[in-house]
Amino acid sequence: FVDSGVSAKSVARDEAAKAGVRTARGTIFLDEARKHDKSFCVKMLRRAARHAKKNGWALAIGHHYFQGTYDCLVEEAPKLQAEGFEFVTASAVVR
């Protein structure tokens, strides 16, 4: 179970963990309703990369329907991979 962490009041992650479900909370949003252009996504993706470098992992959440997010990932993911970052499915980071 991945909790986006949008609300500080969310109890979903804690309840899932109590039920024995592996969980994670999103680290970074690559886009949002008012900001979803490519440059914003690049900034947030780089923030996620810094978090991953410091903590060993990051879980970035983006929306497939924003063209800017798609364009960002197509361009930036290969660059980050060349820097040694590995992209994995969300299920790989839940604990």
NORWOMO-V786872 format. One record per residue. N is the residue number from 1. SS is DSSP state (H for helix, E for strand, L for the rest). BURIAL is I if it has 9 or more other C-alpha atoms within 8 Angstrom, else O. D_FIRST is the distance of its C-alpha to the first C-alpha in Angstrom with 1 decimal. Layout:
# NORWOMO-V786872
[[N | SS | BURIAL | D_FIRST] [N | SS | BURIAL | D_FIRST]]
This chain:
# NORWOMO-V786872
[[1 | L | I | 0.0] [2 | E | I | 3.8] [3 | E | I | 6.5] [4 | L | O | 9.7] [5 | L | O | 11.8] [6 | L | O | 14.5] [7 | L | O | 15.6] [8 | L | O | 16.6] [9 | L | O | 16.7] [10 | L | O | 13.0] [11 | L | O | 12.2] [12 | H | O | 8.8] [13 | H | I | 7.2] [14 | H | O | 10.3] [15 | H | O | 10.3] [16 | H | I | 7.1] [17 | H | I | 8.8] [18 | H | O | 12.0] [19 | L | O | 11.0] [20 | L | O | 10.4] [21 | L | O | 6.8] [22 | L | I | 6.2] [23 | L | I | 4.7] [24 | E | I | 6.5] [25 | E | I | 8.5] [26 | L | I | 10.5] [27 | L | I | 14.0] [28 | E | I | 16.2] [29 | E | I | 16.7] [30 | L | I | 19.1] [31 | L | I | 20.6] [32 | L | O | 21.0] [33 | L | O | 23.0] [34 | L | O | 26.2] [35 | L | O | 25.9] [36 | L | I | 24.7] [37 | L | I | 27.6] [38 | H | I | 27.6] [39 | H | O | 29.1] [40 | H | I | 26.4] [41 | H | I | 23.7] [42 | H | I | 25.8] [43 | H | O | 26.1] [44 | H | I | 22.4] [45 | H | I | 21.7] [46 | H | O | 24.4] [47 | H | I | 22.9] [48 | H | I | 19.6] [49 | H | I | 21.9] [50 | H | O | 23.7] [51 | H | I | 20.6] [52 | H | I | 19.6] [53 | H | O | 23.2] [54 | H | O | 23.4] [55 | H | O | 20.1] [56 | L | O | 19.5] [57 | L | I | 16.4] [58 | L | I | 15.1] [59 | L | I | 12.3] [60 | E | I | 14.3] [61 | E | I | 13.3] [62 | L | O | 16.2] [63 | L | O | 17.3] [64 | L | O | 19.1] [65 | L | O | 21.8] [66 | L | I | 23.4] [67 | H | I | 26.1] [68 | H | I | 26.3] [69 | H | I | 22.8] [70 | H | I | 23.6] [71 | H | I | 26.9] [72 | H | I | 25.6] [73 | H | O | 23.2] [74 | H | O | 26.0] [75 | H | O | 28.4] [76 | H | I | 26.5] [77 | H | I | 24.1] [78 | H | O | 27.2] [79 | H | O | 28.7] [80 | H | I | 25.8] [81 | H | I | 25.7] [82 | H | O | 29.4] [83 | L | O | 28.8] [84 | L | O | 26.7] [85 | L | O | 23.2] [86 | L | O | 20.8] [87 | L | O | 18.2] [88 | L | O | 15.3] [89 | L | O | 12.3] [90 | H | O | 9.0] [91 | H | O | 8.2] [92 | H | O | 11.3] [93 | L | I | 10.4] [94 | L | I | 7.4] [95 | L | O | 9.4]]
